[in-house]
Amino acid sequence: MAILATGAADVLQRMEIELPEPGPREVRVRVRAVALNHLDLWTRRGLPHLRYTFPHRLGADIAGEVEALGPGAVGRVGQKVVIAPGVSCGACARCAGGEDNLCREYKILGESTQGGYARHVVVPDRNLLPYPEGRAPLSWEEAAAIPLCFLTAWQMVVRKGGVRPGQTVLVQAAGSGVSSAAIQLCKLLGAEVIATTRAPEKAARATALGADHVIVTTREDLVKRVREITLRRGADVVIEHVGGEVFEQSVLAAAWGGRVVTCGATSGFFPKLDLRQIFFRQVEVLGSTMGSRRDLFEVLNLVQQGKLRPVVDRTVPLWSAAEAHRALEAGAAFGKIVLLVD
């Protein structure tokens, strides 16, 4: 599946693309499953900073098997792998320091380079990650549901938010892939979790993931309810990726000296803020994008141990990608929608 132009979901087309051969230190992977992200929607609609090479293939979250090795590539044909969704130069100071997502040449699969909406994808060999084979082996779709959302959540919760035992964390939009991962991480770190959702039917699933409290924002005042739960203190850390009015509420719901960590703006890029709420109450606002490849090894180790579990809402065939995009746009999923590649 690829796009020949940006636009609505209908621009996704089934087409044949020449099978790529891996170059030096590259591998070709037979894709078995690829999970959707909101990044797919934004890229498909059109992003002004991107220079598209059409036909363009979306898809950052890929699980599959190594099919071919390029010259000098490290790997084994037939090896089951999860692919790290970020591609960097591998040679700069940031990459050498384990901060590859801050590399000036950093690209995300399916956004600024070709992605996994296909039977095959070619990636650098350093992007191959071990397939989690724990006591409860993961399906292809579960493995594909891990990389981007858990990597993003890890940086937000662990690196930026610094979540510690005993803290209260507000996780916005519990049904998203990032938030379903963040809830699990916060509980693993010993925090109390307040999750939010606009859909009452998603509340029970957020609780099942570990949320201690769930606020249905179409029925309750978010800021007021957070203050009630925290005895007027507010949340120590807020995990936010909705933007717009939700970002404004996140700042108001944070405790004095609290942190608001944001990685997206699915409902609006231009919130209205009273800056006094930030500097008088010393609220830290931290931006976050993706995470390091090093952190993905930590995530996969915890998945292997059964301490983290990807959340899959549904699977659909790759050729029904347009239908999957519409479901994600409608907010009809809890967790990840995954495309299966036959």
C-alpha positions, 0 to 999 in steps of 0.5 A: 500500500502506498500513496501517490499524493497526500489527502484523505484515506482514499489516497492509499492504493494497492500497487506493486513496487519493485523488490528492493535489494539491501545495500551495505549494512542493510537488511531486507525484512519480510513484513508480517505486521505493521501497526498504525500511529497518528503519525501515519494520518498526519503524513498521509494528509500532508506535512509541510516539512516533508519532501515526499518521494512518491509512491510513499509507503507509511508505517513505522511499527514493523515486525517480521523476519530477516529475508536478505542481508546486504554486504557487511550486514549483521543479522541472520536470514530467517531471524524474527525481529522488531524494527526500531522505527527511528533511523539516524546517521549512527556516527555523530556525537548524539548517536555515539552518546545513545541519543540517536533521536536527537541526531540532525539526520534522524528520520522516522520510518514511514514519515521522512523515509519509506515505511512498512506498509508493504511485504518488504522493507529495507532498513539499516542492520542496527535497526534490528531488535530482538523479538520478545520470546518470553513465557507467553510468546507474542503474536506478530501483531502484538510485536508490531504494537510495541516500538513507537508507542512504548519508545515514546512513552518510555522517554516521556515517563522515565526520561522526561517525567522522572516518574517515581514511586508514590507520585501521581501521574495524569495520563491523557487519552487512555485509549491511545497507544502511547497512553496505554503504554504510559499507564503500564510504565507508571504502575511499574514504577510505583505511581498512582495513575489518573487516566482520562478518556472521552468515551465511557466505554473505554474506562473499564479497559483503562482500569484493567491496564492499571489506572487507579482512577479514570475521568470521563471528560465528557461527563466530568470536569477534568481539572476539578476531578484531578484536584479532588483525587489529589486532595487539591495538590494536582498531578506530579506529572502529566503525560499529554499528546492531545494538544489544544484545550487538553494541553491547557487543562493539563497545565492547570491540573499539574501540581506546583512544581509539576511536569507536563510532558507533551509529544503531540497535538492530535486536536490542535497545535495552538493552545491558549495559555495563561503563562502565570500558571507556568511561572508562578506555580513553577510548572515544567513543560517538556517536549518529547519526540520518540526515544533512543534505540537504547531505550527500546532494548529496555522496553523489550526486556520488560515485555520479555519478562511479562511486565509490559504488554502491548495493547491491540484493539484489532487487526485488519489486512494490509489491503484494508489500510484505508478502513484502518485509517478511518477507524483511527481518525474516528477515535474508535480504538483502544490501543493499536490497530495493526495491519497484517501482511499476508 
